[in-house]
């Protein structure tokens, strides 16, 4: 395990020793980044501070599907379900734009017998794809399906090597400002221009046999 830990992305160095401990106090936390608000929940029953942010305790109302972690470069999804939600959370689920917004699942460790977070590691980070709301007399259950961020590799970027695309990324970048003017530009490369080396000259020569004679001399 100790050889694996430093190579596992998203692991906080402060929890490396806890991975091999005989007794561990583990928890799961979810961070869903909507446009107007970020929802933070965790598997405890009280509010918990993680890296300066407050996570609301929902206990067993939070359930997360199995997370697949392989050596293959592929996208593996997961589902996050939240049961017994009140109207505030339900209204947020019904009105917010959620597709392609980030959702992150953390595995964390608590100091034994306290509510102090020792550290966290990222188990999953991806984009929300679909949301299902089941409403019954006992309350509402919201299930969010998400795809790993590797899914972005399968989507076309729709960006080009043009000024307009670059300005969309960074309005201060002028790297591609002259791309359009280069489309029909003729660049002379590796040859002389039509006027180079041309010219006229006159001269006379005298010698035996009369006037000057033009000769072509070839050196072998």
C-alpha positions in Angstrom: 0.0 0.0 0.0 2.8 2.5 0.8 4.2 2.1 -2.7 0.8 2.7 -4.2 -0.2 5.7 -2.2 2.2 8.3 -3.6 1.1 7.4 -7.2 -2.6 7.6 -6.5 -4.0 11.0 -7.7 -6.0 13.0 -5.2 -4.5 11.6 -2.0 -3.7 14.0 0.8 -0.3 13.2 2.2 -1.7 13.7 5.7 -3.8 10.5 5.5 -1.2 8.1 4.0 -0.6 6.5 7.4 -4.4 6.1 8.0 -4.7 3.9 4.9 -2.8 1.1 6.7 -4.2 1.7 10.2 -6.2 -1.2 11.8 -9.0 1.1 13.0 -10.2 3.8 10.6 -13.1 6.3 10.9 -14.1 6.9 7.3 -16.8 9.1 5.7 -18.0 10.0 2.2 -18.7 13.6 1.1 -20.2 15.0 -2.1 -19.8 18.4 -3.7 -22.2 19.3 -6.5 -21.3 22.6 -8.3 -24.5 24.2 -9.6 -24.6 27.6 -11.3 -26.1 29.5 -8.4 -25.0 27.4 -5.4 -22.7 24.6 -4.5 -24.3 21.8 -2.5 -22.0 20.0 0.0 -23.2 16.9 1.8 -21.5 14.1 3.8 -22.4 10.8 5.4 -22.5 12.0 9.0 -25.4 13.4 11.0 -24.0 16.9 11.8 -22.3 19.7 10.0 -18.6 19.1 9.2 -15.9 21.5 8.1 -13.7 20.2 5.3 -11.0 22.5 3.9 -12.9 25.6 5.2 -16.2 24.6 3.6 -19.2 23.4 5.6 -20.8 20.0 4.6 -24.3 19.3 5.7 -24.7 15.9 7.4 -27.4 13.7 5.9 -26.5 10.4 7.4 -27.8 7.3 5.7 -30.0 9.4 3.3 -26.9 9.7 1.1 -26.0 6.7 -1.0 -23.3 6.3 -3.7 -23.0 3.5 -6.2 -19.8 1.5 -6.6 -16.8 3.5 -7.9 -14.7 1.8 -10.5 -11.0 2.6 -10.6 -8.9 0.8 -13.2 -5.6 1.3 -15.0 -7.4 1.7 -18.3 -8.0 5.2 -19.7 -11.8 5.1 -19.8 -14.8 6.9 -18.4 -16.6 5.2 -15.6 -19.8 6.7 -14.2 -21.5 6.6 -10.9 -24.9 7.5 -9.3 -25.5 9.6 -6.2 -28.9 9.4 -4.5 -30.3 11.6 -1.8 -33.5 10.6 0.0 -36.0 12.5 2.2 -35.3 15.9 0.7 -37.3 19.0 1.7 -38.9 21.4 -0.7 -35.8 23.7 -0.8 -33.6 21.0 -2.2 -36.4 19.8 -4.5 -36.9 23.2 -5.9 -33.2 23.5 -6.6 -33.2 20.1 -8.4 -36.2 21.2 -10.5 -34.9 24.7 -11.5 -31.1 24.5 -11.7 -29.1 23.8 -14.9 -27.2 20.7 -13.8 -26.0 19.0 -17.0 -22.2 19.0 -17.4 -21.7 20.7 -14.0 -19.0 19.2 -11.8 -19.7 16.7 -9.0 -17.0 15.4 -6.7 -17.0 12.5 -4.3 -14.4 12.5 -1.5 -13.3 9.8 0.9 -12.3 11.3 4.2 -10.9 10.3 7.6 -11.9 11.6 11.0 -9.7 11.8 14.1 -10.9 9.0 16.3 -13.6 10.1 18.7 -13.7 13.7 17.3 -15.3 15.6 14.5 -11.8 16.8 13.2 -11.0 15.9 9.6 -7.6 14.3 9.2 -7.7 14.5 5.4 -9.5 13.7 2.3 -8.9 12.1 -1.1 -10.8 12.4 -4.3 -12.6 9.2 -5.3 -14.4 10.6 -8.3 -14.8 13.8 -10.2 -17.0 14.2 -13.2 -19.9 15.9 -14.8 -23.6 15.5 -14.0 -25.5 14.0 -16.9 -29.0 13.2 -15.8 -31.3 13.6 -12.8 -34.3 11.5 -11.7 -36.7 12.7 -9.0 -39.0 10.2 -7.3 -41.7 11.8 -5.3 -43.8 9.7 -2.8 -45.6 10.4 0.5 -42.5 9.5 2.4 -40.4 12.2 0.7 -38.5 12.8 -2.5 -35.5 10.9 -3.7 -33.1 12.6 -6.1 -30.7 10.4 -8.1 -27.9 12.1 -10.1 -26.0 10.1 -12.7 -22.5 11.4 -13.5 -19.7 10.5 -15.9 -16.0 10.7 -15.2 -14.3 13.8 -16.4 -12.5 11.6 -19.0 -15.8 11.8 -20.9 -14.6 15.2 -22.0 -12.0 13.5 -24.3 -14.9 12.1 -26.3 -16.5 15.5 -26.9 -15.5 17.8 -29.8 -14.2 21.1 -28.5 -15.7 23.1 -31.5 -12.7 25.4 -31.2 -10.5 26.4 -34.1 -7.1 28.0 -34.6 -8.8 31.4 -35.2 -8.9 34.7 -33.5 -12.5 34.2 -32.5 -11.9 30.9 -30.8 -8.9 32.2 -28.9 -10.8 35.3 -27.8 -13.5 33.0 -26.4 -10.8 31.3 -24.2 -8.9 34.4 -23.3 -10.0 37.9 -24.5 -6.5 39.3 -23.9 -4.7 36.7 -26.0 -3.7 38.1 -29.5 -1.8 34.9 -30.7 -4.1 34.2 -33.6 -5.0 37.8 -34.6 -3.2 37.5 -38.0 -4.2 34.0 -38.9 -6.9 35.3 -41.3 -4.4 37.5 -43.2 -2.1 34.6 -43.7 -4.6 32.5 -45.6 -3.9 33.9 -49.1 -0.5 35.4 -48.4 2.3 34.4 -50.7 5.6 33.7 -48.9 8.8 33.6 -51.0 10.9 30.8 -49.4 14.0 29.1 -50.8 14.2 31.0 -54.2 15.3 34.4 -55.5 12.8 37.0 -56.4 12.3 37.8 -60.1 14.5 40.9 -59.9 17.4 39.4 -57.9 20.6 39.1 -59.9 19.3 40.8 -63.1 21.0 43.7 -64.7 22.6 45.0 -67.9 26.1 45.9 -68.7 28.2 47.0 -71.7 31.9 46.7 -72.4 34.5 46.3 -75.1 37.5 44.2 -75.3 40.5 44.1 -77.7 42.9 41.4 -78.5 44.5 39.4 -81.2 42.0 38.6 -83.9 40.0 41.8 -83.6 37.2 43.0 -81.3 36.1 41.5 -78.1 34.6 38.0 -78.3 32.0 36.6 -75.9 33.0 33.2 -74.7 31.2 30.6 -72.6 33.8 29.1 -70.3 32.9 25.8 -68.6 35.2 24.5 -65.9 35.5 20.7 -65.6 
